[in-house]
Amino acid sequence: MQEIIIYKDFITEIKSLIYNRQYEAMKAVNKELLGLYWEIGKEINRQQKEKGWENPW
């Protein structure tokens, strides 16, 4: 019975490691995507000013 409890604790620990790393990976991806969207917005804004495009909104 003791071995089953130790095994369950081990599995729980492994799952926790996986979930934590997945969460950290998602945060990193979101950070990079936000940076990308910011760059795209800046470039659109620059092009609008440079080329005299009107803002359709």
DRENRORO-194083 format. One line per field, with one value per residue: x, y, z of N, C-alpha, C in turn. Coordinates in Angstrom, 1 decimal. Example, Ala and Ser with C-alpha at 12.3 -4.5 7.8 and 13.67 -1.06 7.14 Angstrom:
<pavexs>
n_px = 13.2, 12.8
n_py = -5.7, -2.2
n_pz = 7.8, 7.1
ca_px = 12.3, 13.7
ca_py = -4.5, -1.1
ca_pz = 7.8, 7.1
c_px = 13.2, 12.9
c_py = -3.3, 0.0
c_pz = 7.8, 7.9
</pavexs>
This chain:
<pavexs>
n_px = 0.8, 2.0, 3.8, 2.1, 1.1, 3.4, 4.0, 1.8, 2.3, 4.6, 3.8, 2.0, 3.8, 5.4, 3.4, 2.8, 5.3, 5.2, 2.8, 3.6, 5.8, 4.5, 2.8, 4.7, 5.8, 3.6, 3.3, 5.7, 5.3, 3.0, 4.1, 5.9, 4.1, 2.6, 4.6, 5.1, 2.6, 2.6, 4.8, 3.8, 1.6, 3.0, 4.4, 2.3, 1.2, 3.4, 3.6, 1.1, 1.4, 3.7, 2.9, 0.6, -1.8, -5.3, -6.9, -9.2, -11.0
n_py = -1.2, 1.2, 1.7, 2.3, 4.8, 6.3, 6.2, 7.5, 10.1, 10.6, 10.7, 12.9, 14.9, 14.9, 15.6, 18.1, 19.4, 19.3, 20.8, 23.3, 24.0, 24.1, 26.3, 28.3, 28.3, 29.1, 31.7, 32.9, 32.6, 34.2, 36.7, 37.2, 37.2, 39.5, 41.4, 41.2, 42.0, 44.7, 45.7, 45.4, 47.2, 49.6, 49.8, 49.9, 52.4, 54.1, 53.8, 54.9, 57.6, 58.3, 57.8, 59.1, 57.8, 57.5, 57.0, 54.5, 54.3
n_pz = 0.0, 0.8, -1.3, -3.4, -2.6, -2.6, -5.3, -6.4, -5.4, -6.7, -9.4, -9.3, -8.7, -11.1, -13.0, -12.0, -12.6, -15.4, -16.0, -14.9, -16.5, -19.0, -18.6, -18.2, -20.8, -22.3, -21.3, -22.3, -25.1, -25.4, -24.6, -26.7, -28.9, -28.2, -28.5, -31.2, -32.3, -31.4, -32.8, -35.4, -35.3, -34.8, -37.2, -39.1, -38.3, -38.8, -41.6, -42.3, -41.6, -43.1, -45.7, -46.0, -45.6, -44.9, -41.7, -41.5, -39.5
ca_px = 0.0, 2.9, 4.3, 1.0, 1.0, 4.7, 3.8, 0.8, 3.0, 5.6, 3.0, 1.5, 5.0, 5.7, 2.3, 3.0, 6.4, 4.7, 1.9, 4.3, 6.6, 3.5, 2.4, 5.8, 5.9, 2.5, 3.6, 6.7, 4.7, 2.1, 4.9, 6.4, 3.0, 2.3, 5.7, 4.9, 1.5, 3.1, 5.6, 2.9, 0.9, 3.9, 4.7, 1.1, 1.1, 4.4, 3.2, 0.0, 1.9, 4.6, 2.3, -0.6, -3.1, -6.3, -7.4, -10.6, -11.9
ca_py = 0.0, 2.4, 1.9, 3.0, 6.2, 6.9, 6.2, 8.6, 11.3, 10.8, 11.1, 14.2, 15.8, 14.9, 16.4, 19.5, 19.9, 19.5, 22.0, 24.6, 24.3, 24.5, 27.6, 29.2, 28.4, 30.0, 33.1, 33.3, 32.8, 35.4, 37.9, 37.3, 37.7, 40.9, 42.2, 41.2, 42.9, 46.0, 46.1, 45.6, 48.4, 50.7, 49.9, 50.5, 53.8, 54.8, 53.8, 55.8, 58.9, 58.5, 57.8, 59.9, 57.0, 57.9, 56.0, 54.2, 54.3
ca_pz = 0.0, 0.8, -2.7, -4.2, -2.2, -3.1, -6.8, -6.7, -5.1, -7.8, -10.6, -9.0, -8.9, -12.5, -13.6, -11.6, -13.4, -16.8, -16.0, -14.7, -17.8, -20.1, -18.2, -18.5, -22.2, -22.8, -21.0, -23.2, -26.4, -25.3, -24.6, -28.1, -29.8, -27.9, -29.1, -32.7, -32.6, -31.2, -34.0, -36.6, -35.1, -35.1, -38.7, -39.8, -38.0, -39.5, -43.0, -42.5, -41.5, -44.2, -47.1, -45.9, -45.6, -43.9, -40.8, -41.9, -38.3
c_px = 0.9, 3.5, 3.3, 1.0, 2.3, 4.6, 2.9, 1.5, 4.0, 4.9, 2.5, 2.7, 5.4, 4.6, 2.5, 4.2, 5.9, 3.8, 2.6, 5.1, 5.6, 3.1, 3.5, 6.0, 4.8, 2.7, 4.7, 6.1, 3.8, 3.0, 5.5, 5.3, 2.7, 3.4, 5.5, 3.7, 1.8, 3.9, 4.8, 2.2, 1.7, 4.2, 3.5, 1.0, 2.1, 4.1, 2.1, 0.5, 2.8, 3.9, 0.9, -1.9, -4.0, -6.6, -8.8, -11.6, -12.1
c_py = 1.3, 2.7, 2.6, 4.5, 7.0, 7.1, 7.4, 10.0, 11.7, 11.3, 12.5, 15.2, 15.9, 15.8, 17.9, 20.2, 20.2, 20.7, 23.3, 25.0, 24.8, 26.0, 28.7, 29.4, 29.3, 31.4, 33.7, 33.5, 34.0, 36.7, 38.2, 37.8, 39.1, 41.8, 42.3, 42.1, 44.4, 46.5, 46.3, 46.9, 49.6, 50.9, 50.4, 52.0, 54.6, 54.9, 54.8, 57.3, 59.2, 58.6, 58.5, 59.1, 57.5, 56.7, 55.7, 54.2, 55.6
c_pz = 0.0, -0.5, -3.6, -3.9, -2.7, -4.6, -7.1, -6.5, -6.2, -9.1, -10.4, -9.2, -10.4, -13.3, -13.3, -12.4, -14.8, -16.9, -15.8, -15.9, -18.9, -19.8, -18.6, -20.0, -22.8, -22.5, -22.0, -24.6, -26.4, -25.4, -26.0, -29.0, -29.5, -28.6, -30.6, -33.0, -32.4, -32.3, -35.2, -36.5, -35.4, -36.5, -39.5, -39.5, -38.7, -41.0, -43.3, -42.5, -42.7, -45.5, -47.1, -46.0, -44.6, -43.0, -41.1, -40.7, -37.8
</pavexs>
